[in-house]
Amino acid sequence: MNRAASGPHLVLLALYALFILASGSRAVVQIATRFGDAPVAFSLSAVAACTYVAGWFAIRRAAHGRPEFARVMLWVELGGVLVIGTLSLLVPDWFPEASVWSGYGEGYGWVPAVLPILGLVWVHRSPQAAATPAERDSAEEGAPR
């Protein structure tokens, strides 16, 4: 059985796909209909959607033994959630309307704050994602062809 075709990363990929759809749709509608009401918040929702797209590809690559991008992208995503979440609480005038990451993702049940943490835990614990490039190379050399 192909380990990349099963496992916890499939749940992560499904959640990322859901958040691509949710945040992307939200951003498109808000930017198209009410951009002037909260340009910062609505633009940040679009940034969140782009981050989720990159996160989806990063998790997928990590499941196939290439975790480097996932390690970076998940930390960037978590940093974005923490910075935007904190700013939305400290400077609420910048956020007259919520973004996906406002209040650490409270409008989405705080899943935006938890998702990159789950991804980082998975990358750290997953044998295929945790392998270093040298370990992958040596495993490939010993693999039957």
N, CA, C and O of each residue as an XYZ file, in Angstrom:
580
protein
N       0.848     -1.195      0.000
C       0.000      0.000      0.000
C       0.883      1.243      0.000
O       1.882      1.300      0.717
N       0.528      2.194     -0.769
C       1.257      3.455     -0.853
C       0.932      4.302      0.370
O      -0.206      4.736      0.549
N       1.957      4.539      1.228
C       1.732      5.314      2.459
C       1.264      6.732      2.158
O       0.562      7.336      2.969
N       1.648      7.270      0.998
C       1.225      8.627      0.653
C      -0.250      8.678      0.278
O      -0.828      9.761      0.188
N      -0.875      7.498      0.053
C      -2.284      7.464     -0.324
C      -3.202      7.290      0.885
O      -4.423      7.247      0.734
N      -2.625      7.189      2.076
C      -3.449      7.055      3.267
C      -2.752      7.737      4.427
O      -1.541      7.957      4.398
N      -3.525      8.069      5.443
C      -2.921      8.628      6.632
C      -3.514      9.949      7.057
O      -4.387     10.511      6.396
N      -3.009     10.435      8.192
C      -3.531     11.688      8.760
C      -3.380     12.887      7.824
O      -4.147     13.845      7.908
N      -2.402     12.830      6.947
C      -2.226     13.985      6.059
C      -3.425     14.171      5.135
O      -3.663     15.276      4.648
N      -4.184     13.101      4.887
C      -5.380     13.251      4.056
C      -6.423     14.119      4.755
O      -7.143     14.880      4.108
N      -6.498     13.998      6.072
C      -7.400     14.869      6.839
C      -6.913     16.315      6.727
O      -7.707     17.234      6.530
N      -5.609     16.501      6.855
C      -5.050     17.848      6.712
C      -5.332     18.401      5.317
O      -5.713     19.563      5.176
N      -5.148     17.578      4.290
C      -5.415     18.042      2.925
C      -6.886     18.418      2.753
O      -7.200     19.410      2.095
N      -7.776     17.639      3.334
C      -9.206     17.952      3.247
C      -9.525     19.262      3.964
O     -10.291     20.081      3.454
N      -8.944     19.460      5.136
C      -9.179     20.711      5.864
C      -8.614     21.902      5.101
O      -9.247     22.956      5.026
N      -7.424     21.734      4.535
C      -6.850     22.823      3.739
C      -7.719     23.122      2.526
O      -7.924     24.289      2.192
N      -8.235     22.093      1.860
C      -9.115     22.310      0.707
C     -10.373     23.062      1.127
O     -10.827     23.968      0.429
N     -10.930     22.681      2.268
C     -12.110     23.373      2.785
C     -11.806     24.847      3.062
O     -12.611     25.723      2.748
N     -10.642     25.112      3.652
C     -10.293     26.498      3.966
C      -9.889     27.294      2.728
O     -10.043     28.515      2.708
N      -9.381     26.634      1.710
C      -9.145     27.322      0.428
C     -10.483     27.814     -0.101
O     -10.624     28.972     -0.495
N     -11.451     26.926     -0.104
C     -12.784     27.273     -0.605
C     -13.448     28.342      0.266
O     -13.981     29.323     -0.254
N     -13.417     28.157      1.577
C     -14.094     29.090      2.483
C     -13.458     30.476      2.459
O     -14.150     31.477      2.275
N     -12.146     30.532      2.644
C     -11.501     31.847      2.697
C     -11.428     32.489      1.323
O     -11.546     33.708      1.197
N     -11.234     31.677      0.294
C     -11.195     32.231     -1.061
C     -12.533     32.800     -1.478
O     -12.601     33.894     -2.039
N     -13.601     32.062     -1.205
C     -14.948     32.549     -1.536
C     -15.279     33.811     -0.759
O     -15.819     34.775     -1.302
N     -14.943     33.783      0.524
C     -15.200     34.946      1.372
C     -14.471     36.168      0.827
O     -15.053     37.246      0.705
N     -13.208     35.994      0.505
C     -12.411     37.123      0.008
C     -12.950     37.649     -1.317
O     -13.055     38.861     -1.501
N     -13.288     36.761     -2.233
C     -13.795     37.193     -3.540
C     -15.082     37.994     -3.382
O     -15.228     39.066     -3.968
N     -16.009     37.472     -2.592
C     -17.284     38.170     -2.400
C     -17.066     39.508     -1.697
O     -17.626     40.522     -2.115
N     -16.264     39.523     -0.640
C     -16.052     40.767      0.100
C     -15.325     41.804     -0.754
O     -15.695     42.978     -0.750
N     -14.315     41.390     -1.469
C     -13.563     42.342     -2.298
C     -14.430     42.852     -3.443
O     -14.371     44.032     -3.789
N     -15.230     41.975     -4.029
C     -16.065     42.373     -5.161
C     -17.237     43.261     -4.759
O     -17.684     44.092     -5.550
N     -17.735     43.094     -3.548
C     -18.962     43.813     -3.189
C     -18.770     44.935     -2.166
O     -19.527     45.905     -2.172
N     -17.758     44.816     -1.280
C     -17.653     45.798     -0.202
C     -16.210     46.156      0.141
O     -15.909     46.435      1.301
N     -15.334     46.154     -0.819
C     -13.919     46.360     -0.545
C     -13.660     47.638      0.256
O     -12.811     47.643      1.148
N     -14.367     48.703     -0.045
C     -14.168     49.976      0.637
C     -14.515     49.952      2.114
O     -14.045     50.804      2.867
N     -15.326     48.998      2.546
C     -15.725     48.905      3.954
C     -14.575     48.473      4.858
O     -14.461     48.954      5.986
N     -13.726     47.575      4.376
C     -12.628     47.045      5.201
C     -11.537     46.471      4.298
O     -11.341     45.257      4.251
N     -10.829     47.347      3.583
C      -9.847     46.843      2.611
C      -8.741     45.990      3.241
O      -8.300     45.015      2.632
N      -8.296     46.334      4.430
C      -7.229     45.546      5.070
C      -7.735     44.151      5.400
O      -7.096     43.159      5.049
N      -8.863     44.068      6.063
C      -9.412     42.765      6.463
C      -9.728     41.905      5.249
O      -9.424     40.712      5.238
N     -10.329     42.495      4.239
C     -10.708     41.708      3.069
C      -9.482     41.260      2.286
O      -9.461     40.148      1.759
N      -8.478     42.094      2.203
C      -7.233     41.709      1.535
C      -6.529     40.594      2.302
O      -5.959     39.684      1.700
N      -6.570     40.667      3.616
C      -5.946     39.622      4.434
C      -6.678     38.283      4.305
O      -6.060     37.226      4.430
N      -7.976     38.323      4.060
C      -8.694     37.077      3.791
C      -8.200     36.450      2.490
O      -8.092     35.228      2.388
N      -7.900     37.285      1.497
C      -7.340     36.778      0.237
C      -5.942     36.210      0.459
O      -5.588     35.183     -0.121
N      -5.150     36.875      1.296
C      -3.815     36.355      1.635
C      -3.948     35.010      2.347
O      -3.180     34.087      2.075
N      -4.905     34.895      3.243
C      -5.132     33.625      3.942
C      -5.469     32.526      2.943
O      -4.955     31.412      3.048
N      -6.323     32.830      1.980
C      -6.685     31.830      0.966
C      -5.446     31.376      0.197
O      -5.273     30.182     -0.047
N      -4.592     32.312     -0.182
C      -3.353     31.958     -0.889
C      -2.437     31.119     -0.005
O      -1.772     30.199     -0.482
N      -2.408     31.436      1.264
C      -1.598     30.668      2.210
C      -2.116     29.241      2.326
O      -1.330     28.298      2.423
N      -3.429     29.080      2.316
C      -3.998     27.739      2.388
C      -3.694     26.937      1.118
O      -3.479     25.726      1.187
N      -3.676     27.597     -0.023
C      -3.283     26.911     -1.263
C      -1.847     26.407     -1.134
O      -1.560     25.246     -1.424
N      -0.952     27.286     -0.700
C       0.452     26.887     -0.525
C       0.581     25.792      0.526
O       1.384     24.873      0.365
N      -0.205     25.878      1.606
C      -0.178     24.860      2.646
C      -0.641     23.504      2.133
O      -0.085     22.472      2.509
N      -1.657     23.503      1.276
C      -2.143     22.257      0.697
C      -1.033     21.579     -0.104
O      -0.776     20.386      0.059
N      -0.379     22.357     -0.972
C       0.724     21.793     -1.764
C       1.884     21.360     -0.874
O       2.538     20.355     -1.151
N       2.139     22.106      0.183
C       3.246     21.776      1.088
C       2.985     20.452      1.802
O       3.886     19.619      1.904
N       1.768     20.248      2.295
C       1.422     18.992      2.964
C       1.506     17.833      1.972
O       1.996     16.755      2.307
N       1.035     18.057      0.779
C       1.078     16.998     -0.238
C       2.519     16.607     -0.557
O       2.842     15.423     -0.647
N       3.376     17.604     -0.726
C       4.792     17.316     -0.997
C       5.432     16.594      0.185
O       6.221     15.669     -0.008
N       5.102     17.003      1.390
C       5.675     16.365      2.582
C       5.257     14.897      2.667
O       6.037     14.053      3.106
N       4.048     14.598      2.253
C       3.568     13.218      2.280
C       4.349     12.336      1.313
O       4.371     11.113      1.451
N       4.979     12.958      0.351
C       5.791     12.231     -0.635
C       7.275     12.365     -0.338
O       8.111     12.172     -1.220
N       7.602     12.698      0.915
C       8.998     12.713      1.335
C       9.749     14.002      1.089
O      10.979     14.018      1.152
N       9.039     15.087      0.810
C       9.694     16.379      0.593
C       9.088     17.419      1.544
O       8.251     18.223      1.135
N       9.515     17.400      2.819
C       8.870     18.216      3.853
C       9.411     19.641      3.997
O       8.859     20.423      4.771
N      10.454     19.988      3.286
C      11.116     21.279      3.527
C      10.157     22.455      3.355
O      10.098     23.335      4.213
N       9.410     22.477      2.257
C       8.474     23.566      2.011
C       7.384     23.593      3.079
O       6.970     24.666      3.517
N       6.921     22.422      3.498
C       5.869     22.355      4.524
C       6.356     22.949      5.833
O       5.626     23.687      6.494
N       7.585     22.630      6.210
C       8.113     23.183      7.466
C       8.108     24.706      7.435
O       7.729     25.349      8.414
N       8.521     25.272      6.335
C       8.553     26.740      6.215
C       7.137     27.303      6.122
O       6.789     28.240      6.839
N       6.326     26.731      5.240
C       4.998     27.280      4.982
C       4.105     27.214      6.210
O       3.351     28.151      6.474
N       4.176     26.142      6.953
C       3.327     26.024      8.139
C       3.721     27.023      9.216
O       2.853     27.541      9.917
N       5.006     27.302      9.361
C       5.443     28.342     10.306
C       5.004     29.722      9.824
O       4.604     30.561     10.631
N       5.076     29.962      8.523
C       4.615     31.252      7.973
C       3.118     31.418      8.232
O       2.664     32.484      8.650
N       2.364     30.359      7.981
C       0.916     30.409      8.216
C       0.602     30.667      9.687
O      -0.228     31.518     10.005
N       1.258     29.942     10.578
C       1.030     30.139     12.007
C       1.408     31.561     12.418
O       0.701     32.193     13.204
N       2.509     32.056     11.893
C       2.909     33.441     12.171
C       1.853     34.429     11.705
O       1.543     35.391     12.408
N       1.297     34.194     10.519
C       0.240     35.072     10.008
C      -0.981     35.072     10.895
O      -1.547     36.127     11.182
N      -1.392     33.895     11.331
C      -2.565     33.794     12.218
C      -2.301     34.535     13.521
O      -3.162     35.265     14.013
N      -1.112     34.347     14.077
C      -0.795     34.991     15.361
C      -0.674     36.513     15.223
O      -1.172     37.256     16.069
N      -0.017     36.970     14.167
C       0.145     38.418     13.978
C      -1.196     39.078     13.680
O      -1.555     40.069     14.316
N      -1.938     38.533     12.716
C      -3.233     39.131     12.355
C      -4.223     38.994     13.507
O      -4.977     39.923     13.793
N      -4.223     37.845     14.164
C      -5.111     37.667     15.313
C      -4.833     38.686     16.402
O      -5.758     39.258     16.979
N      -3.552     38.911     16.682
C      -3.177     39.886     17.718
C      -3.518     41.308     17.283
O      -4.074     42.080     18.063
N      -3.185     41.657     16.037
C      -3.502     43.005     15.543
C      -5.007     43.264     15.551
O      -5.450     44.368     15.869
N      -5.782     42.254     15.204
C      -7.236     42.451     15.175
C      -7.793     42.746     16.569
O      -8.833     43.391     16.706
N      -7.099     42.272     17.592
C      -7.536     42.552     18.965
C      -6.963     43.871     19.487
O      -7.637     44.594     20.222
N      -5.715     44.187     19.107
C      -5.066     45.401     19.600
C      -5.461     46.657     18.827
O      -5.535     47.744     19.402
N      -5.712     46.512     17.530
C      -6.056     47.654     16.680
C      -7.350     47.334     15.923
O      -7.327     47.147     14.706
N      -8.468     47.272     16.636
C      -9.720     46.867     15.989
C     -10.182     47.812     14.880
O     -10.968     47.416     14.020
N      -9.696     49.071     14.891
C     -10.068     50.004     13.832
C      -9.581     49.527     12.467
O     -10.176     49.869     11.445
N      -8.514     48.746     12.440
C      -8.004     48.205     11.178
C      -8.910     47.099     10.642
O      -8.827     46.731      9.470
N      -9.768     46.578     11.499
C     -10.607     45.432     11.148
C     -12.078     45.713     11.440
O     -12.675     45.058     12.294
N     -12.672     46.690     10.731
C     -14.098     46.939     10.960
C     -14.949     45.731     10.562
O     -16.084     45.587     11.016
N     -14.400     44.882      9.725
C     -15.001     43.593      9.365
C     -13.930     42.538      9.636
O     -12.738     42.821      9.515
N     -14.331     41.366      9.987
C     -13.369     40.312     10.315
C     -12.704     39.761      9.059
O     -13.302     39.705      7.985
N     -11.456     39.358      9.228
C     -10.776     38.576      8.206
C     -10.808     37.121      8.677
O     -11.279     36.827      9.776
N     -10.313     36.230      7.850
C     -10.288     34.815      8.228
C      -9.488     34.623      9.518
O      -9.851     33.798     10.357
N      -8.408     35.378      9.677
C      -7.520     35.187     10.819
C      -7.808     36.155     11.966
O      -7.091     36.127     12.967
N      -8.820     37.004     11.863
C      -9.178     37.910     12.968
C      -9.513     37.097     14.206
O     -10.167     36.057     14.130
N      -9.051     37.591     15.348
C      -9.320     36.882     16.594
C      -8.809     35.456     16.569
O      -9.392     34.561     17.180
N      -7.703     35.255     15.847
C      -7.081     33.920     15.725
C      -8.001     32.919     15.047
O      -7.917     31.717     15.302
N      -8.884     33.417     14.179
C      -9.787     32.534     13.446
C     -11.047     32.174     14.201
O     -11.648     31.129     13.956
N     -11.453     33.047     15.130
C     -12.630     32.723     15.946
C     -13.890     32.526     15.109
O     -14.763     31.748     15.494
N     -14.001     33.210     13.980
C     -15.166     33.046     13.113
C     -15.227     31.675     12.464
O     -16.268     31.282     11.936
N     -14.131     30.951     12.499
C     -14.053     29.598     11.943
C     -13.742     28.589     13.043
O     -13.125     27.555     12.785
N     -14.164     28.885     14.256
C     -13.966     27.963     15.369
C     -12.508     27.774     15.757
O     -12.135     26.723     16.278
N     -11.707     28.752     15.515
C     -10.263     28.758     15.820
C      -9.484     27.695     15.056
O      -8.321     27.436     15.365
N     -10.112     27.081     14.068
C      -9.402     26.098     13.238
C      -8.199     26.740     12.541
O      -7.164     26.083     12.428
N      -8.281     28.001     12.065
C      -7.095     28.596     11.446
C      -5.875     28.649     12.361
O      -4.744     28.609     11.877
N      -6.084     28.739     13.669
C      -4.954     28.745     14.601
C      -4.435     27.337     14.862
O      -3.242     27.144     15.097
N      -5.322     26.362     14.822
C      -4.954     24.979     15.135
C      -4.376     24.257     13.915
O      -3.505     23.400     14.064
N      -4.845     24.588     12.727
C      -4.461     23.868     11.514
C      -2.950     23.844     11.263
O      -2.407     22.767     11.021
N      -2.255     24.970     11.309
C      -0.806     24.883     11.084
C      -0.076     24.126     12.195
O       0.954     23.501     11.942
N      -0.594     24.177     13.405
C       0.015     23.419     14.505
C      -0.128     21.923     14.237
O       0.827     21.164     14.402
N      -1.325     21.502     13.822
C      -1.523     20.092     13.473
C      -0.600     19.682     12.335
O      -0.029     18.592     12.350
N      -0.457     20.559     11.351
C       0.445     20.276     10.237
C       1.886     20.130     10.682
O       2.587     19.221     10.237
N       2.330     21.011     11.551
C       3.702     20.925     12.056
C       3.927     19.660     12.868
O       4.980     19.031     12.760
N       2.946     19.281     13.681
C       3.059     18.042     14.452
C       3.143     16.857     13.496
O       3.970     15.964     13.677
N       2.288     16.853     12.482
C       2.311     15.754     11.517
C       3.657     15.687     10.790
O       4.233     14.608     10.656
N       4.157     16.826     10.323
C       5.450     16.828      9.618
C       6.551     16.313     10.537
O       7.429     15.567     10.105
N       6.502     16.711     11.798
C       7.529     16.284     12.755
C       7.465     14.784     13.040
O       8.500     14.139     13.204
N       6.251     14.225     13.100
C       6.080     12.824     13.491
C       6.006     11.849     12.326
O       6.249     10.656     12.508
N       5.683     12.324     11.156
C       5.485     11.442     10.008
C       6.819     10.935      9.479
O       7.703     11.738      9.180
N       6.985      9.625      9.357
C       8.266      9.093      8.866
C       8.616      9.597      7.472
O       9.767      9.949      7.215
N       7.637      9.637      6.567
C       7.951     10.093      5.217
C       8.228     11.585      5.159
O       9.006     12.032      4.316
N       7.607     12.367      6.039
C       7.834     13.810      6.037
C       9.038     14.196      6.877
O       9.685     15.207      6.602
N       9.348     13.412      7.893
C      10.427     13.767      8.810
C      11.808     13.385      8.286
O      12.814     13.856      8.817
N      11.878     12.548      7.263
C      13.169     12.128      6.738
C      13.942     13.312      6.181
O      13.382     14.184      5.516
N      15.233     13.328      6.463
C      16.085     14.374      5.901
C      16.386     14.028      4.453
O      16.207     12.876      4.058
N      16.839     14.988      3.642
C      17.178     14.678      2.254
C      18.216     13.555      2.146
O      18.121     12.722      1.245
N      19.200     13.518      3.043
C      20.225     12.468      3.003
C      19.603     11.102      3.297
O      19.959     10.110      2.660
N      18.677     11.045      4.255
C      18.004      9.784      4.571
C      17.160      9.304      3.400
O      17.125      8.110      3.104
N      16.479     10.235      2.731
C      15.672      9.859      1.567
C      16.560      9.332      0.452
O      16.229      8.342     -0.201
N      17.692      9.998      0.235
C      18.612      9.556     -0.827
C      19.145      8.167     -0.552
O      19.213      7.336     -1.458
N      19.528      7.903      0.703
C      20.067      6.580      1.019
C      18.973      5.516      0.940
O      19.254      4.384      0.546
N      17.757      5.845      1.298
C      16.639      4.897      1.198
C      16.356      4.580     -0.264
O      16.068      3.437     -0.618
N      16.442      5.611     -1.114
C      16.198      5.399     -2.544
C      17.287      4.552     -3.170
O      17.007      3.754     -4.065
N      18.529      4.708     -2.718
C      19.625      3.917     -3.261
C      19.446      2.438     -2.939
O      19.789      1.584     -3.757
N      18.913      2.121     -1.758
C      18.724      0.739     -1.335
C      17.416      0.137     -1.811
O      17.194     -1.063     -1.649
N      16.554      0.939     -2.390
C      15.249      0.453     -2.839
C      15.395     -0.368     -4.111
O      16.198     -0.031     -4.981
N      14.620     -1.445     -4.222
C      14.672     -2.231     -5.466
C      14.114     -1.416     -6.612
O      13.208     -0.601     -6.435
N      14.659     -1.645     -7.770
C      14.213     -0.899     -8.964
C      13.466     -1.760     -9.917
O      13.026     -1.286    -10.965
